[in-house]
Amino acid sequence: MSYLEYVVGAYAVFVAYLAWDFLAPRLRLARARRNIVQRARREATRNTGAVE
């Protein structure tokens, strides 16, 4: 492996890690928001079903 290939590979790994570090919290937050909305819908359905 030449020096150039090593440097290009190292930068590629670094960029991949930065991309994951940027996206992972956003994906986790989107999942949490979706779970909150689903839970609120279930509770609203449960509450309206009990009243009827």
C-alpha distance matrix in Angstrom:
0.0 3.8 6.7 8.2 6.3 6.8 10.2 11.1 10.4 12.5 15.1 15.4 16.1 18.5 20.3 20.7 22.2 24.4 25.6 26.5 28.2 30.2 31.2 31.9 35.1 36.4 36.1 37.8 40.5 41.2 41.5 43.9 46.0 46.3 47.4 50.0 51.4 51.6 53.3 55.8 56.6 57.3 59.5 61.3 61.9 63.1 65.4 66.9 67.3 69.2 71.6 72.7
3.8 0.0 3.8 5.4 5.4 6.4 8.8 10.1 10.7 12.4 14.5 15.4 16.7 18.5 20.2 21.2 22.8 24.5 25.9 27.3 28.7 30.4 31.8 32.8 35.8 37.0 37.1 38.8 41.3 42.1 42.7 45.0 46.9 47.4 48.7 51.1 52.5 52.9 54.7 57.0 57.9 58.8 60.9 62.6 63.4 64.6 66.8 68.3 68.9 70.8 73.1 74.2
6.7 3.8 0.0 3.8 5.5 5.1 6.2 8.6 9.9 10.5 12.4 14.2 15.4 16.5 18.3 20.0 21.1 22.5 24.3 25.9 26.8 28.6 30.3 31.4 34.1 35.5 35.8 37.5 39.8 40.8 41.7 43.7 45.6 46.3 47.7 49.9 51.3 52.0 53.7 55.8 56.9 57.9 59.8 61.5 62.5 63.8 65.8 67.4 68.1 70.0 72.1 73.4
8.2 5.4 3.8 0.0 3.8 5.4 5.2 6.1 8.4 9.8 10.6 12.1 14.2 15.3 16.4 18.2 19.9 21.0 22.4 24.3 25.5 26.9 28.5 30.0 32.7 33.7 34.1 36.1 38.3 39.0 40.1 42.3 43.9 44.5 46.2 48.3 49.5 50.3 52.2 54.2 55.1 56.3 58.3 59.8 60.8 62.3 64.2 65.6 66.4 68.4 70.5 71.6
6.3 5.4 5.5 3.8 0.0 3.8 5.5 5.1 6.0 8.4 9.9 10.3 12.2 14.1 15.2 16.3 18.2 19.8 20.9 22.4 24.0 25.6 26.8 28.1 31.1 32.1 32.1 34.1 36.5 37.1 37.9 40.3 42.0 42.4 43.9 46.3 47.5 48.1 50.0 52.1 52.9 53.9 56.1 57.7 58.5 59.9 62.0 63.4 64.0 66.1 68.2 69.3
6.8 6.4 5.1 5.4 3.8 0.0 3.8 5.5 5.1 6.1 8.6 9.8 10.6 12.2 14.2 15.3 16.5 18.3 20.0 21.1 22.4 24.3 25.8 26.7 29.5 30.9 31.1 32.7 35.2 36.1 36.8 38.9 40.9 41.5 42.8 45.1 46.6 47.2 48.8 51.0 52.1 53.0 54.9 56.7 57.6 58.8 60.9 62.5 63.2 65.0 67.2 68.4
10.2 8.8 6.2 5.2 5.5 3.8 0.0 3.8 5.4 5.1 6.2 8.5 9.9 10.5 12.2 14.2 15.3 16.4 18.3 20.0 20.8 22.4 24.3 25.6 28.1 29.4 30.0 31.7 33.9 34.8 35.9 37.9 39.6 40.5 42.0 44.0 45.4 46.3 48.0 50.0 51.1 52.3 54.1 55.7 56.9 58.2 60.0 61.6 62.5 64.3 66.4 67.7
11.1 10.1 8.6 6.1 5.1 5.5 3.8 0.0 3.8 5.5 5.2 6.1 8.7 9.8 10.5 12.2 14.2 15.2 16.4 18.3 19.8 21.0 22.4 24.0 26.8 27.7 28.0 30.1 32.3 32.9 34.0 36.3 37.8 38.5 40.1 42.3 43.5 44.3 46.2 48.1 49.1 50.3 52.3 53.8 54.8 56.2 58.2 59.6 60.4 62.4 64.4 65.6
10.4 10.7 9.9 8.4 6.0 5.1 5.4 3.8 0.0 3.8 5.4 5.0 6.2 8.6 9.9 10.5 12.3 14.2 15.3 16.6 18.2 19.9 21.1 22.2 25.2 26.3 26.3 28.2 30.7 31.3 32.1 34.4 36.2 36.7 38.1 40.4 41.8 42.4 44.1 46.3 47.3 48.2 50.3 51.9 52.8 54.1 56.2 57.7 58.4 60.3 62.5 63.6
12.5 12.4 10.5 9.8 8.4 6.1 5.1 5.5 3.8 0.0 3.8 5.4 5.2 6.2 8.7 9.9 10.6 12.3 14.3 15.5 16.4 18.4 20.1 21.0 23.6 25.1 25.5 27.1 29.4 30.5 31.3 33.3 35.2 36.0 37.3 39.4 41.0 41.8 43.3 45.4 46.6 47.6 49.4 51.2 52.3 53.5 55.4 57.0 57.9 59.6 61.8 63.1
15.1 14.5 12.4 10.6 9.9 8.6 6.2 5.2 5.4 3.8 0.0 3.8 5.4 4.9 6.1 8.5 9.7 10.4 12.2 14.2 15.0 16.3 18.2 19.7 22.2 23.3 24.0 25.9 27.9 28.8 30.1 32.0 33.6 34.6 36.2 38.1 39.5 40.5 42.2 44.0 45.2 46.5 48.3 49.8 51.0 52.4 54.2 55.7 56.7 58.6 60.5 61.8
15.4 15.4 14.2 12.1 10.3 9.8 8.5 6.1 5.0 5.4 3.8 0.0 3.8 5.4 5.2 6.1 8.6 9.9 10.6 12.3 14.1 15.3 16.5 18.0 20.9 21.7 22.0 24.1 26.3 26.9 27.9 30.2 31.8 32.4 34.0 36.2 37.4 38.2 40.1 42.0 43.0 44.2 46.2 47.7 48.7 50.2 52.1 53.5 54.3 56.3 58.3 59.5
16.1 16.7 15.4 14.2 12.2 10.6 9.9 8.7 6.2 5.2 5.4 3.8 0.0 3.8 5.5 5.1 6.1 8.6 9.9 10.6 12.1 14.2 15.3 16.1 19.1 20.5 20.5 22.2 24.6 25.6 26.3 28.4 30.3 31.0 32.3 34.5 36.0 36.7 38.3 40.4 41.6 42.5 44.4 46.1 47.2 48.4 50.4 52.0 52.7 54.6 56.7 58.0
18.5 18.5 16.5 15.3 14.1 12.2 10.5 9.8 8.6 6.2 4.9 5.4 3.8 0.0 3.8 5.4 5.1 6.2 8.6 9.9 10.4 12.3 14.3 15.3 17.7 19.2 19.9 21.4 23.5 24.8 25.9 27.6 29.4 30.5 31.9 33.7 35.3 36.3 37.8 39.7 41.1 42.3 43.9 45.6 46.9 48.1 49.8 51.5 52.5 54.2 56.2 57.7
20.3 20.2 18.3 16.4 15.2 14.2 12.2 10.5 9.9 8.7 6.1 5.2 5.5 3.8 0.0 3.8 5.4 5.0 6.1 8.6 9.7 10.5 12.2 14.1 16.5 17.3 18.2 20.2 22.0 22.8 24.3 26.3 27.7 28.7 30.4 32.2 33.5 34.6 36.4 38.1 39.3 40.7 42.5 43.9 45.1 46.6 48.3 49.8 50.9 52.8 54.6 56.0
20.7 21.2 20.0 18.2 16.3 15.3 14.2 12.2 10.5 9.9 8.5 6.1 5.1 5.4 3.8 0.0 3.8 5.5 5.1 6.2 8.6 9.9 10.6 11.9 15.0 15.8 15.9 18.0 20.2 20.9 21.9 24.1 25.7 26.4 28.0 30.1 31.4 32.2 34.0 36.0 37.0 38.2 40.1 41.6 42.7 44.1 46.0 47.5 48.4 50.3 52.3 53.5
22.2 22.8 21.1 19.9 18.2 16.5 15.3 14.2 12.3 10.6 9.7 8.6 6.1 5.1 5.4 3.8 0.0 3.8 5.4 5.1 6.0 8.5 9.9 10.4 13.0 14.7 15.1 16.5 18.8 20.0 20.9 22.7 24.6 25.6 26.8 28.8 30.5 31.4 32.8 34.8 36.2 37.2 38.9 40.6 41.9 43.1 44.9 46.6 47.5 49.2 51.3 52.7
24.4 24.5 22.5 21.0 19.8 18.3 16.4 15.2 14.2 12.3 10.4 9.9 8.6 6.2 5.0 5.5 3.8 0.0 3.8 5.4 4.9 6.1 8.6 10.1 12.0 13.2 14.5 16.1 17.7 19.1 20.6 22.1 23.6 25.0 26.5 28.1 29.7 31.0 32.5 34.1 35.6 37.0 38.5 40.0 41.5 42.8 44.3 46.0 47.2 48.9 50.7 52.2
25.6 25.9 24.3 22.4 20.9 20.0 18.3 16.4 15.3 14.3 12.2 10.6 9.9 8.6 6.1 5.1 5.4 3.8 0.0 3.8 5.4 5.1 6.1 8.5 11.0 11.3 12.1 14.4 16.1 16.7 18.3 20.4 21.6 22.6 24.4 26.2 27.4 28.6 30.4 32.1 33.2 34.7 36.5 37.8 39.1 40.6 42.3 43.7 44.9 46.8 48.6 49.9
26.5 27.3 25.9 24.3 22.4 21.1 20.0 18.3 16.6 15.5 14.2 12.3 10.6 9.9 8.6 6.2 5.1 5.4 3.8 0.0 3.8 5.3 5.1 5.7 8.8 10.0 10.1 11.8 14.1 15.0 16.0 18.0 19.7 20.6 22.0 24.0 25.5 26.4 28.0 30.0 31.3 32.4 34.2 35.8 37.0 38.3 40.1 41.7 42.6 44.4 46.4 47.8
28.2 28.7 26.8 25.5 24.0 22.4 20.8 19.8 18.2 16.4 15.0 14.1 12.1 10.4 9.7 8.6 6.0 4.9 5.4 3.8 0.0 3.8 5.7 5.7 7.4 9.4 10.6 11.5 13.3 15.1 16.3 17.5 19.3 20.9 22.1 23.6 25.4 26.7 27.9 29.7 31.4 32.6 33.9 35.6 37.2 38.3 39.8 41.6 42.8 44.4 46.2 47.9
30.2 30.4 28.6 26.9 25.6 24.3 22.4 21.0 19.9 18.4 16.3 15.3 14.2 12.3 10.5 9.9 8.5 6.1 5.1 5.3 3.8 0.0 3.8 6.0 6.8 7.4 9.4 11.1 12.0 13.4 15.4 16.7 17.8 19.5 21.2 22.5 23.9 25.5 27.0 28.4 30.0 31.6 33.0 34.2 35.9 37.4 38.7 40.3 41.7 43.4 45.0 46.6
31.2 31.8 30.3 28.5 26.8 25.8 24.3 22.4 21.1 20.1 18.2 16.5 15.3 14.3 12.2 10.6 9.9 8.6 6.1 5.1 5.7 3.8 0.0 3.8 5.7 5.3 6.2 8.7 10.0 10.6 12.4 14.3 15.4 16.5 18.4 20.1 21.3 22.6 24.4 25.9 27.2 28.7 30.4 31.7 33.1 34.6 36.2 37.6 38.8 40.7 42.4 43.8
31.9 32.8 31.4 30.0 28.1 26.7 25.6 24.0 22.2 21.0 19.7 18.0 16.1 15.3 14.1 11.9 10.4 10.1 8.5 5.7 5.7 6.0 3.8 0.0 3.8 5.5 5.2 6.2 8.6 10.0 10.7 12.3 14.3 15.4 16.6 18.4 20.2 21.2 22.5 24.5 25.9 27.1 28.6 30.3 31.7 32.9 34.5 36.3 37.3 39.0 40.9 42.5
35.1 35.8 34.1 32.7 31.1 29.5 28.1 26.8 25.2 23.6 22.2 20.9 19.1 17.7 16.5 15.0 13.0 12.0 11.0 8.8 7.4 6.8 5.7 3.8 0.0 3.8 5.4 5.0 6.0 8.5 9.8 10.4 12.1 14.1 15.2 16.3 18.3 19.8 20.9 22.4 24.3 25.6 26.8 28.4 30.1 31.3 32.6 34.4 35.8 37.2 39.0 40.8
36.4 37.0 35.5 33.7 32.1 30.9 29.4 27.7 26.3 25.1 23.3 21.7 20.5 19.2 17.3 15.8 14.7 13.2 11.3 10.0 9.4 7.4 5.3 5.5 3.8 0.0 3.8 5.4 5.1 6.1 8.6 9.8 10.5 12.2 14.2 15.3 16.5 18.3 19.9 21.1 22.6 24.4 25.7 26.9 28.6 30.1 31.4 32.9 34.4 36.1 37.7 39.3
36.1 37.1 35.8 34.1 32.1 31.1 30.0 28.0 26.3 25.5 24.0 22.0 20.5 19.9 18.2 15.9 15.1 14.5 12.1 10.1 10.6 9.4 6.2 5.2 5.4 3.8 0.0 3.8 5.4 5.1 6.2 8.6 9.9 10.6 12.3 14.3 15.5 16.5 18.3 20.1 21.2 22.6 24.4 25.8 27.0 28.5 30.2 31.7 32.8 34.7 36.5 37.8
37.8 38.8 37.5 36.1 34.1 32.7 31.7 30.1 28.2 27.1 25.9 24.1 22.2 21.4 20.2 18.0 16.5 16.1 14.4 11.8 11.5 11.1 8.7 6.2 5.0 5.4 3.8 0.0 3.8 5.5 5.1 6.2 8.7 9.9 10.6 12.4 14.4 15.4 16.4 18.4 20.1 21.1 22.5 24.3 25.8 26.8 28.4 30.3 31.4 32.9 34.9 36.5
40.5 41.3 39.8 38.3 36.5 35.2 33.9 32.3 30.7 29.4 27.9 26.3 24.6 23.5 22.0 20.2 18.8 17.7 16.1 14.1 13.3 12.0 10.0 8.6 6.0 5.1 5.4 3.8 0.0 3.8 5.4 5.0 6.1 8.5 9.8 10.5 12.4 14.2 15.2 16.5 18.4 20.0 21.0 22.4 24.3 25.6 26.8 28.5 30.0 31.5 33.1 34.9
41.2 42.1 40.8 39.0 37.1 36.1 34.8 32.9 31.3 30.5 28.8 26.9 25.6 24.8 22.8 20.9 20.0 19.1 16.7 15.0 15.1 13.4 10.6 10.0 8.5 6.1 5.1 5.5 3.8 0.0 3.8 5.4 5.1 6.1 8.6 9.9 10.7 12.3 14.2 15.4 16.6 18.4 20.0 21.1 22.6 24.3 25.7 27.0 28.4 30.3 31.9 33.3
41.5 42.7 41.7 40.1 37.9 36.8 35.9 34.0 32.1 31.3 30.1 27.9 26.3 25.9 24.3 21.9 20.9 20.6 18.3 16.0 16.3 15.4 12.4 10.7 9.8 8.6 6.2 5.1 5.4 3.8 0.0 3.8 5.5 5.1 6.2 8.7 10.0 10.5 12.2 14.2 15.4 16.5 18.3 19.9 21.0 22.4 24.2 25.7 26.7 28.5 30.5 31.8
43.9 45.0 43.7 42.3 40.3 38.9 37.9 36.3 34.4 33.3 32.0 30.2 28.4 27.6 26.3 24.1 22.7 22.1 20.4 18.0 17.5 16.7 14.3 12.3 10.4 9.8 8.6 6.2 5.0 5.4 3.8 0.0 3.8 5.4 5.1 6.2 8.7 9.9 10.5 12.3 14.3 15.3 16.4 18.2 19.9 20.9 22.3 24.2 25.5 26.9 28.7 30.5
46.0 46.9 45.6 43.9 42.0 40.9 39.6 37.8 36.2 35.2 33.6 31.8 30.3 29.4 27.7 25.7 24.6 23.6 21.6 19.7 19.3 17.8 15.4 14.3 12.1 10.5 9.9 8.7 6.1 5.1 5.5 3.8 0.0 3.8 5.4 5.1 6.3 8.6 9.9 10.6 12.4 14.3 15.4 16.4 18.4 19.9 21.0 22.5 24.1 25.8 27.2 28.9
46.3 47.4 46.3 44.5 42.4 41.5 40.5 38.5 36.7 36.0 34.6 32.4 31.0 30.5 28.7 26.4 25.6 25.0 22.6 20.6 20.9 19.5 16.5 15.4 14.1 12.2 10.6 9.9 8.5 6.1 5.1 5.4 3.8 0.0 3.8 5.4 5.2 6.2 8.6 9.9 10.7 12.4 14.3 15.3 16.5 18.3 19.9 21.1 22.3 24.4 26.0 27.3
47.4 48.7 47.7 46.2 43.9 42.8 42.0 40.1 38.1 37.3 36.2 34.0 32.3 31.9 30.4 28.0 26.8 26.5 24.4 22.0 22.1 21.2 18.4 16.6 15.2 14.2 12.3 10.6 9.8 8.6 6.2 5.1 5.4 3.8 0.0 3.8 5.5 5.1 6.1 8.5 9.8 10.5 12.2 14.1 15.2 16.3 18.1 19.9 20.8 22.4 24.5 26.0
50.0 51.1 49.9 48.3 46.3 45.1 44.0 42.3 40.4 39.4 38.1 36.2 34.5 33.7 32.2 30.1 28.8 28.1 26.2 24.0 23.6 22.5 20.1 18.4 16.3 15.3 14.3 12.4 10.5 9.9 8.7 6.2 5.1 5.4 3.8 0.0 3.8 5.5 5.1 6.1 8.6 9.9 10.5 12.1 14.2 15.2 16.3 18.2 19.7 21.0 22.7 24.6
51.4 52.5 51.3 49.5 47.5 46.6 45.4 43.5 41.8 41.0 39.5 37.4 36.0 35.3 33.5 31.4 30.5 29.7 27.4 25.5 25.4 23.9 21.3 20.2 18.3 16.5 15.5 14.4 12.4 10.7 10.0 8.7 6.3 5.2 5.5 3.8 0.0 3.8 5.5 5.1 6.2 8.7 9.9 10.4 12.2 14.1 15.2 16.4 18.0 19.9 21.3 22.8
51.6 52.9 52.0 50.3 48.1 47.2 46.3 44.3 42.4 41.8 40.5 38.2 36.7 36.3 34.6 32.2 31.4 31.0 28.6 26.4 26.7 25.5 22.6 21.2 19.8 18.3 16.5 15.4 14.2 12.3 10.5 9.9 8.6 6.2 5.1 5.5 3.8 0.0 3.8 5.4 5.1 6.2 8.6 9.8 10.5 12.2 14.2 15.4 16.2 18.3 20.2 21.4
53.3 54.7 53.7 52.2 50.0 48.8 48.0 46.2 44.1 43.3 42.2 40.1 38.3 37.8 36.4 34.0 32.8 32.5 30.4 28.0 27.9 27.0 24.4 22.5 20.9 19.9 18.3 16.4 15.2 14.2 12.2 10.5 9.9 8.6 6.1 5.1 5.5 3.8 0.0 3.8 5.4 5.1 6.1 8.5 9.8 10.4 12.1 14.2 15.1 16.4 18.5 20.2
55.8 57.0 55.8 54.2 52.1 51.0 50.0 48.1 46.3 45.4 44.0 42.0 40.4 39.7 38.1 36.0 34.8 34.1 32.1 30.0 29.7 28.4 25.9 24.5 22.4 21.1 20.1 18.4 16.5 15.4 14.2 12.3 10.6 9.9 8.5 6.1 5.1 5.4 3.8 0.0 3.8 5.5 5.1 6.0 8.5 9.7 10.4 12.1 13.9 15.3 16.6 18.5
56.6 57.9 56.9 55.1 52.9 52.1 51.1 49.1 47.3 46.6 45.2 43.0 41.6 41.1 39.3 37.0 36.2 35.6 33.2 31.3 31.4 30.0 27.2 25.9 24.3 22.6 21.2 20.1 18.4 16.6 15.4 14.3 12.4 10.7 9.8 8.6 6.2 5.1 5.4 3.8 0.0 3.8 5.5 5.0 6.1 8.5 9.8 10.5 11.9 14.1 15.5 16.7
57.3 58.8 57.9 56.3 53.9 53.0 52.3 50.3 48.2 47.6 46.5 44.2 42.5 42.3 40.7 38.2 37.2 37.0 34.7 32.4 32.6 31.6 28.7 27.1 25.6 24.4 22.6 21.1 20.0 18.4 16.5 15.3 14.3 12.4 10.5 9.9 8.7 6.2 5.1 5.5 3.8 0.0 3.8 5.5 5.1 6.0 8.5 9.9 10.3 12.2 14.4 15.6
59.5 60.9 59.8 58.3 56.1 54.9 54.1 52.3 50.3 49.4 48.3 46.2 44.4 43.9 42.5 40.1 38.9 38.5 36.5 34.2 33.9 33.0 30.4 28.6 26.8 25.7 24.4 22.5 21.0 20.0 18.3 16.4 15.4 14.3 12.2 10.5 9.9 8.6 6.1 5.1 5.5 3.8 0.0 3.8 5.4 4.9 6.0 8.5 9.6 10.5 12.5 14.5
61.3 62.6 61.5 59.8 57.7 56.7 55.7 53.8 51.9 51.2 49.8 47.7 46.1 45.6 43.9 41.6 40.6 40.0 37.8 35.8 35.6 34.2 31.7 30.3 28.4 26.9 25.8 24.3 22.4 21.1 19.9 18.2 16.4 15.3 14.1 12.1 10.4 9.8 8.5 6.0 5.0 5.5 3.8 0.0 3.8 5.4 5.1 6.1 8.4 9.9 10.8 12.6
61.9 63.4 62.5 60.8 58.5 57.6 56.9 54.8 52.8 52.3 51.0 48.7 47.2 46.9 45.1 42.7 41.9 41.5 39.1 37.0 37.2 35.9 33.1 31.7 30.1 28.6 27.0 25.8 24.3 22.6 21.0 19.9 18.4 16.5 15.2 14.2 12.2 10.5 9.8 8.5 6.1 5.1 5.4 3.8 0.0 3.8 5.4 5.2 5.9 8.5 10.0 10.8
63.1 64.6 63.8 62.3 59.9 58.8 58.2 56.2 54.1 53.5 52.4 50.2 48.4 48.1 46.6 44.1 43.1 42.8 40.6 38.3 38.3 37.4 34.6 32.9 31.3 30.1 28.5 26.8 25.6 24.3 22.4 20.9 19.9 18.3 16.3 15.2 14.1 12.2 10.4 9.7 8.5 6.0 4.9 5.4 3.8 0.0 3.8 5.6 5.1 6.2 8.8 10.3
65.4 66.8 65.8 64.2 62.0 60.9 60.0 58.2 56.2 55.4 54.2 52.1 50.4 49.8 48.3 46.0 44.9 44.3 42.3 40.1 39.8 38.7 36.2 34.5 32.6 31.4 30.2 28.4 26.8 25.7 24.2 22.3 21.0 19.9 18.1 16.3 15.2 14.2 12.1 10.4 9.8 8.5 6.0 5.1 5.4 3.8 0.0 3.8 5.4 5.3 6.5 9.1
66.9 68.3 67.4 65.6 63.4 62.5 61.6 59.6 57.7 57.0 55.7 53.5 52.0 51.5 49.8 47.5 46.6 46.0 43.7 41.7 41.6 40.3 37.6 36.3 34.4 32.9 31.7 30.3 28.5 27.0 25.7 24.2 22.5 21.1 19.9 18.2 16.4 15.4 14.2 12.1 10.5 9.9 8.5 6.1 5.2 5.6 3.8 0.0 3.8 5.5 5.2 6.6
67.3 68.9 68.1 66.4 64.0 63.2 62.5 60.4 58.4 57.9 56.7 54.3 52.7 52.5 50.9 48.4 47.5 47.2 44.9 42.6 42.8 41.7 38.8 37.3 35.8 34.4 32.8 31.4 30.0 28.4 26.7 25.5 24.1 22.3 20.8 19.7 18.0 16.2 15.1 13.9 11.9 10.3 9.6 8.4 5.9 5.1 5.4 3.8 0.0 3.8 5.5 5.5
69.2 70.8 70.0 68.4 66.1 65.0 64.3 62.4 60.3 59.6 58.6 56.3 54.6 54.2 52.8 50.3 49.2 48.9 46.8 44.4 44.4 43.4 40.7 39.0 37.2 36.1 34.7 32.9 31.5 30.3 28.5 26.9 25.8 24.4 22.4 21.0 19.9 18.3 16.4 15.3 14.1 12.2 10.5 9.9 8.5 6.2 5.3 5.5 3.8 0.0 3.8 5.6
71.6 73.1 72.1 70.5 68.2 67.2 66.4 64.4 62.5 61.8 60.5 58.3 56.7 56.2 54.6 52.3 51.3 50.7 48.6 46.4 46.2 45.0 42.4 40.9 39.0 37.7 36.5 34.9 33.1 31.9 30.5 28.7 27.2 26.0 24.5 22.7 21.3 20.2 18.5 16.6 15.5 14.4 12.5 10.8 10.0 8.8 6.5 5.2 5.5 3.8 0.0 3.8
72.7 74.2 73.4 71.6 69.3 68.4 67.7 65.6 63.6 63.1 61.8 59.5 58.0 57.7 56.0 53.5 52.7 52.2 49.9 47.8 47.9 46.6 43.8 42.5 40.8 39.3 37.8 36.5 34.9 33.3 31.8 30.5 28.9 27.3 26.0 24.6 22.8 21.4 20.2 18.5 16.7 15.6 14.5 12.6 10.8 10.3 9.1 6.6 5.5 5.6 3.8 0.0
